[in-house]
Amino acid sequence: MKRIAAVTGATGFVGRHLCAHLERSGWEVRGVVREESRKPLPDGVTRIPAKLERSSLGKAFGSAEVVFHLAGVTRARNLDAYLPVNVEAARQVGLATRDAAARLVHVSSQAAAGCGTVEHPRLESDLPHPVSDYGKSKLLGEEAIRGIEGLEWIIARPSAVYGPRDRDFQALARLVGRGVFPRTCPPDTAYSMIFVEDLTRLLEALARSPQAARRVFFVCHPTPVTSDDLLQALAGMFGRPCRSIPIPKILLWLVMSLGRPGFFFGRPPLLTESRYRELTAGSFVCSSDRLRRLTGPIEMTSLSRGLKESHAWYSS
């Protein structure tokens, strides 16, 4: 018999990739989507419309071995606007997972932990210090999951994720293709990143590992990427010189402020206050040592290869 997995946020950037990966790996996959959603799911994935409420998730989670919770809000006006989905809905998913006697892989974010540098990467044992409202809401979501007695949970904190279908990264690639790289931080500012296909493989590895239960894991490529590394890789992909244009903090703040009214018209801006705080906070580097000790050596996608695969999708 096939192992059964339910995935919330199945039509999102990471959720769709995860559904496709699990289906290829032999799982029976149930994609949990909003009742009004018409977005497609990968072939072979069963579509189950449901609210993120304990009472509505029984059909989706029944007889499932693992629930992957990816649904969340990444752009909101303020902390209070993040809480209904990133905290309360996470708690509801956790309760429904416990009802189904399944294991929960709760996909949080490095933003829940805060900054780290190449010299001192953020560790899972460090006291969390999120710099944005988004990060605070993801940390509160983690705490809600931890507080559910009798639930077998795993918390994954992916770093910055990129790959095919990532519309935000697509915008940057288009600018670089025109010879422009908007730099919002110093060239040596470093970030942990991960290609989306690597992330999906590692999430499945966590779901399968008995030793992962009730533990927190950063999920990222072991080698951080600086802003200059990213510029050089993108310029090399297009085979043309690219001009780096520093963007002053005051200009970022102005763009953020002008975009705020979009929330009231159902069009969240690309640059939110949370994103502004993260862009101006410095390096975001975390350590994947705990995860690699659990999974053993796993070949990871290089930045250049990941960018080429992403660009191939954008261009198709």
Salt bridges, closest charged atoms under 4 A:
GLU36 OE2 - ARG34 NE 3.22
GLU65 OE2 - ARG3 NH2 2.37
GLU88 OE2 - ARG91 NH2 2.88
ASP99 OD2 - ARG54 NE 2.75
ASP133 OD1 - ARG277 NH1 3.47
GLU142 OE1 - ARG157 NH2 2.83
GLU152 OE2 - ARG103 NH2 2.55
ASP168 OD1 - ARG75 NH2 2.82
GLU197 OE2 - HIS17 ND1 3.00
GLU197 OE1 - ARG24 NH2 3.58
ASP198 OD1 - ARG201 NH2 2.61
GLU204 OE1 - HIS21 NE2 2.67
GLU204 OE2 - ARG208 NE 2.87
ASP228 OD1 - ARG183 NH2 3.96
GLU273 OE1 - ARG260 NH2 3.45
GLU273 OE2 - ARG277 NH2 2.73
GLU278 OE1 - ARG275 NH1 3.54
ASP289 OD1 - ARG292 NH2 2.39
GLU309 OE2 - ARG305 NE 3.01
